[in-house]
Each structure stands twice: as C-alpha cells, then as structure tokens.
Amino acid sequence: MLQEKVLTGVVLDERFRITLVEVCRIFEVSAERVIELVEEGVIEPAGGPEPPQWWFDAPAFERLGTALRLERDLGINPAGAALVLDLLEELGRLRR
C-alpha cells in the first residue's frame, strides 16, 4: 500500500511575523514550552514584555524549529540547544 506524505512549509521573508499562538500550532508545542525556550535564551521574541504580546520574526522562528529538532532528535536540553545554535551561527559568520 502506498502511503502519501503531505509536506507543508512556511515562506520566510523580512516581513514575516508570527504570534505565540501560531508558533505553538505550527510546531505542535505548548506555550509553556516556548516560554521555557525564551527564558533559556534560545529565542528572543519581539513585542511587549508579556507572552500574549510576543511575536517572532523569521530568524527566531528558524531557531525555534532547530532547537526543537535538537531536543527531539538528540535529547539536547534547552541550554545545550541555545549553545549549539549560537555556535552554528558563529560558524556561519566565519564561513561567510
């Protein structure tokens, strides 16, 4: 039996902004989980000081997705994910 797999994507550009609720829906995680990653310094939201006022731009959205994959696939904790992401960004800067 042939199984079909549906792939979805999000187009990211400089105008991309997404709310906390939308982030939770897309990544299928709780708001508490995203808040924990913000508190660990994995991602930085823009907007107001409270979670309902937060929004995320394209780089934060990408970092969040990568952090969640690192945790899921490699068992890396949030602090470790933040470190890995910072090192990957530094490596990218050095290569450029």
N, C-alpha and C positions, 0 to 999 in steps of 0.2 A: 504494500500500500504506500503510495506516495504522500508524504506529508508536506504541506505547504507552510512556509515560514514567512510571516509578514514583517518587513523591516520598516521602521519609521525613523524619521530624522527631524532635526531642528536646524533651520538656517540661522547661522550666527553672523551678525554684522555689527557695525559700530552703534546702531540704533537698538540693538537687542536689549530688552529689559524684561525680567520675569519676576513675579512675586513669589513669596514663600509658599503660598498655597499651590501655585503652579509647579514650583520645583518639587514639592512633595508628591504631587500627582505624577509628574513625568518620571521621577526616579523611584517612585513607589516606596517612599520612606516617610516617617513621621516628622512633624515639625520639631519635636524634641530632638530627634537625631540631627537635623540640620542645625539647630541651635547649639547642640554639643560641638559640632564641627566648627561653627563660628567661634565659640568660646575657646577652642583649641588653636585657633589661628589658621585653620585650613583654608577658609574662605572669608572674605570681607564683604558684607552687604553694604549697599548704599541706602540712602533714605534716612528715615528717622531712627531714634535710639531703640525703639521697641520692635520686636519681631513683626507685628502686623504692618508696620510701616516700611519694612525692608523690601528692597528689590535687588536683583542680581544682574550684573552685566555678563557679556559673553565670556570673558576670562574667568570670572567666578563660577559660572555655570560649568565650564570645561573642567576647572579644578575640582569642583564638587563631584562630577562624574568620575574623574580619575581617582579621587580619594575613595569613593565608594567601591570602585573596582579593586583597588589595592586592598581594602579591608576584606571584601568578599573573597577575592581570589587568593590572596597571600596571607590573610589573617593579620594584617598590619593595623595597629591601634591608631586612633586619631592623631596623636602626637607624632608617631612614626610616619603617617601619611603626610602630615604637614612638612616634615623634614625632607621626605622623598620628593615632594612636589617642588619645594624650594631648590633642591639640588638639580632636579630636571630643568627648571627654569634657568638656573645658572649655567648649566651645560649648554642649553640652547643659546644663551647670550654669548658664551665663549665660542661656539661654533660659527655664529654669525660674524 
